[in-house]
Amino acid sequence: MNKKGQNVNALVGLAVGVGVAGLITAFVLQIGGDVKSDMTTSSAEANATGDMITAVAKITSKLSIIVTIVIAVFIIGLLVRGFGTR
């Protein structure tokens, strides 16, 4: 079995996962903004929706850090596996 092919497949899965996560958060933020604009200002519902929008926006700002860590772990795993075999 080709181990190099497995490594590329793992990277493709990571890329697809990050893309899907980005699309979902973008849709959630857009829908949340639309819902909030239809609510009465300073109501409990509008405040809760605003809090949700803020929380999702914070998650998306951390997405690049998460991807960097996952790629670093993947590369370290390749190095360990490559130097570990004789």
Buried (B, 14 or more C-beta within 10 A) or exposed (E): EEEEEEBEEBEEEBEEEBEEBEEEBEEBBEEBEEBBEEBEEEEEEBEEBBEBBEEBEEEBEEEEEEBEEBEEEBEEEBEEEEEEEE
